[in-house]
C-alpha cells in the first residue's frame, strides 16, 4: 500500500506545478476565468518581493508566462493574514510593471493573473460561509461589465471546498480534491482522481517512495516551520493578553481592568511587530489604531 505526502507542502507543490508544465497549465485552465486557454508556458525565476523572515515558510509560489505573454503567479498560502491580499496585489503589480522593460508601448502589456490557494478561512461573514472561490478584477462600480484589463486575482479558500459530487469529473473539482484530500493519512486514493491522467500523475508524485531521505527532511522542515510560526504568533497573543489581565487584576477597579486590556493589546502588537507582521494585520487583530502601533516602534 502506497503512502502519500501532502501536496500543499512547499516541496510537493513545486514538484507538481513547478516542474511539470502540462500539470501547471491544467491547473491554470481549470481555476482561472480565461478568455482563451493556456497552451504553453515558461517558468520564471527570482523573487518579486523579499521574504518576510517570520513567515518565510507560509508561502510557496510558482511563476510562469504563457505563449501569449500572459503572466501567472500561483501561490499556496499556508497561514493567512490580511496583509497577504496587499502582498499579492503588489506582487502582481510588480510583474505587470516589469514588462515595460520589454514593451515600449502600454498597449503591448499583457495581463497578470494571481491564483492563490489559501489553507485557511479568511472570509468569515455569514453570507460568505459557503463561498470558497473569490475572483477580483478592476471594474466600473456602476457597470461591472466595464473592466480595466491587466490584473486579475483569484483566492481559493481550501477548507471551505466541498465537492458537489464525488463522481464529478470536472478538472476544477478534481484539482481541488487533489489539494484537499491527498495527505499523509491517505491510504486509498479515490477512483475518480485516478481516472484523470493529469491528476493520476500528480498523485504519483505524492508517493513517499518518490522522494529521497534528503527531500523528506526538507518536507518535514517546511511542515515544522509552519507549526512553529503558528505557535510563536499564538504565544505572542497569549503573552500580551495575560500581561493585560494581570495589570487589570492588580488595579482592581473597572477602569484598571480596561487599562490592563489596552496594555495587553499593546504588548501583543509589539510582539507581532518584532516578528515582522504588518501593521495592517496587527490593527485587525488587536483593534489598536495605526498611530498607537506606530508609537510602539
N, C-alpha and C positions, 0 to 999 in steps of 0.2 A: 504493500500500500504506500502510495506516494505521500510525502509530507511537503507542505507548501509554506511560502513566505507571504508577507503582506505587500501588495502592490503599491500601497501608499507610502511605504518607506522610501527614503531617498535613493538607495542603491537599486531597488527593484523598479521604481518608477522610471528612472533614467535608463535602466536596462531595456524596458519595453518600448518607451516612447522616445528616448534619446539615442537609441542605437538602431532602430528598425523603422525606416522611413514609411513603409507601407502601413505599419500599425499606427504611427503618428497621424498619417493622412486619414486613416479610417476613423480615428478618434475625432479629429477636427471636423470632418464632414458630418459626423453623427451628432455633434454637440453644438455647432455654430450655425447661425442663420445666414448662410452664404448664398449670394445670388448665383454663383457657379461653383462647382466642387473643386477641391484641391486635387490636382493630378500629378504634382511633383514638387518636392521640397528639397531645400538645402539647409542643414543645421547652421546656426550662428553660435559663435563662442564669445566669451567675455562678459563681464558683469556690467549691466546698465547702471545699477545703483550699488553703493558699498553695503556690505552686510552690517546688520545690527548685531553686535557681539553677543548679546544675551539671547537673541532669537535666531541665531545662525542655523540652528537645526530645524526650525519651524517651516522653512520654505524651500521647496525644490522646484526648479523651473527648467523648461526646455524651450529654446527659441529657434524658430526656423522661418525661412522665406520661400514662398511657392513660385512656380514658373511664371506667374503674372506679376510678381514683385510684391504681393501682399505679405505682410509680416504677422507672425503668430507667436504669442507668448503663452505657454501652457504652464500653469503652476499648480502644485499641490501644497496647500497651506494647512499644516497640522494644528497650529494654535492661532486662534482668531483674536485680533484686536481691531478696533475701529480704524486705526491708522493704516491698516493694510489696504483699505479702499484708496486712500491717498497714495500709498506706495504703488499700487497697481496703476493708478492714473498717471503718476509721474513716470513710471517705467515705460508705459505705452506711449506717453507723450514724447519722451526722450527718443524712443525708437522711431517715432514719426518724424521728429525734427532732424534726426541724424541723416535722414535721406537727402537733406539739402546739400550734403557733400557730393552727391551723385546727380541730383536733378536740379538744374538751374531754374526751371520754371515750376511754379507752385502746382500747376495743373498736372504735372507729372508725378506728384507724390502719390504713393499707394497707401491704402488703408492698413491700419494695425488693429489686430484683434487680440484681446486679452481673455484667455479662458482660465478661470481659477476654480479648482476643486477645493472646497473647504471642509475640513474634517470636524467642524463644529457647527452648531446652530447660531446664526447671528441675527436673523430676522425673527424676533420672538413675539411680535404682536399677534393677537388672536386671529386677525384677518389673514395673516401670513403663515399660520401654523402648518398648513399642508402644502405650501408652495416652496419647492426646492430650487427652481430654475429662475434666475434673475438676469434679465437682459437689459443693459443700459446703452443708450446712444444719445447723440446730441440732436434734439428735435425742437420744433416750434411748439411752445406751450399750448397755443390755441388750436393748432393743427399738427398733430403728431406725425402725419404723413410727410410733412416738410422736414427734411433732415440735412444737417451739415455732415457730410461723409468724411471719414478719416479715422475716427476712433470708435470702437465698439467694445463692450465689456460683458462677459457672461460669468456670473458667480453661481456655483452649484453647491448647495448645502447637502453633503453626502448623508448625514444622519437622518435627514428628512425623506430621502428617496425610498419609495416603496413601489415595486414593480406592479403594473396594472394587472398583469397575469404572468405566472411563472412559465407559461408556454409562449410568451411574447418573444418574437424573433427579430424585432427591430434593433438595429445596432445601437441606437441611443440607450435603450433599456439594457442591452447585453453588456455594453461597456460599463455602465453604472453598476450593474450586478457584479461584474468582474472586480470593480474597485471596492465594493462594499461587502461581498460575500466570500472572497478568497482571502484567507489569512492563516495564521499558524494553527488554528483549530480545525481547518478544513481537512476532512479525510476522504470525502467523496464529492467530486465536482458535479454540479447539476448538468444533466444531459443537454439541456438547451444551450448551455455555454459551449459545450464541446462540439455541437453540431455546426457551429460557425467557424470557418477556417481561421480567421484572424484572432478570434477570442481563444480558440483552442491553442494556437501558437503562443499567445500571451500567457495562458495558463501554464504551458510547458516551461516558460521562463521563470515561473514562480516555484517550480520544484526545487526543494532544498539541495537535491543532488546535483543541480546545475551550477553550484557555487563552490568556490574553494574555501578553505578554512580562513584565509585572509579576508575574503569578501564577506563571509559570515560574521567575522569580527567587526567589519565596517558596518554591516547591517545592525548588529547589536548595539554598536556605539551610537548610531543615529537614534535608535529607539530609546536607549538610555538617556541620550541628550534631551529628547522631547520630555521624558518623565521628569528629568532634573529641572528643566525650565519651568514646567508647570508647578513643581514642588516649591521652587525658590520664590516664584511670584505669589503662590498661595501663602507661603511662610511670611513674606513681606506684608501681605494684607493682614494676617492674623496678629503679627507682631505689633503693627501700628494700631490695630483695633484694641488689643489688650492694653497698650500704653494709655490710650484714651480712657478706657474703662477704669483703670487703676487710678488715674488722676481724678476721674469723676467720683469714685468712691472716697478718695481722700478728702475732697472738698465737702462731700456730704450733702450739699444743697442742690436743688434742681439746677440752678444756674451753673454750679460747679460741674455737674454731670454733662451739661450741654457743652461747656468749655472743654471738658475732657474728651468728648467725642470729636470735637473740632480738632483738638491736638492730635488725636489718633489718626484722623484723616490726613493731617499734615505729615505725620510720621510715615504713613503708608505711601503718600506721594513722594516723599524724599527717598524712600527705599526703591520705589519703582523708577524714579529718575536716575538713580545710581546704576540701575540695570539697563538703562538705555531705552526704556519705554517712553513713547511720545507723550508730550503734554496733553494732546487731544484725548488719548486713551485714559490718561490719569484723571482728566476732568470728568470723564464719563463714569469712571469707577468710584471716585471719591466725592464728586459733587463740589469740588473746590473750583474757584474761578481761575481764569488764566493768570490774573495778577497775583493771586495767592500762591500759585505754583511757581511763577517767575521769581517771587521773593525768596523761595526756598533754595535757589541755586547759589 
